Amino acid sequence: MNEPLTLALPKGRLFEQVREHFGQHGFVFSLEDRKLTAVDQTGTLKIIAVKNADLPTYVRHGIAGLGVCGDDVLYEAGVEFTHLLPFDFGSTRMALAGLKDQPVRETAGSLTIATKFTRFTRDWFHALGTSVKIIRLDGSVELAPVLGLAPYIVDLVETGSTLKANGLEVREWLKSIGVSLFANPAYFKLRYQEITRFVDRLKEPAGS
């Protein structure tokens, strides 16, 4: 019997959503206290829990052959993977936001934007012919307009409650962001039949 397929999952809420979804298709697993790896009950998958932003790196270097994360994380990684299956959970939207009721402000024909999604932001606005000055932040980007660091942010928005609590509002919805299963291209070629069977199982109606 071949070794289980290695699958990297992001810690946190998306991990739980994937675990529930996979369980509905017969791949039941859970992490014991403080452990970061597990094997599902069928022996098909070896799960590796990693930090969301690091996930593409683990798949790129073959530590995990498969991964599940948001399309935003994949885009920022700037690496080509083999996309296998989009999911209908975990989706959100990328938005441009600023202080409520304040007019759009440009400085020398350029927008100043604080974000952790630097590649997406640069590519998105350059495609529109808009010059941008990007300030990278890894923490709470909502503070940038409040404290005067930058008039705008680009960030993922689900309910908008955090924006509202900080006096911000969405100025423009930029892109819908989904969650998908993907593979290291070399790993996909090596384990093609097993991965295909796994993906086909996920495509079946839940509980079948």
Secondary structure, DSSP 8 states (H G I E B T S, - for coil): ----EEEEEESSHHHHHHHHHHHHTT------TT--EEE-TTS-EEEEEE-GGGHHHHHHTTSSSEEEEEHHHHHHHT---EEEEEEEEEEEEEEEEEETT-----BTTEEEEEES-HHHHHHHHHHTT-EEEEEE-SS-TTHHHHHTS-SEEEEEESSSHHHHHTTEEEEEEEEEEEEEEEE-HHHHHHTHHHHHHHHHHHHS-TT-
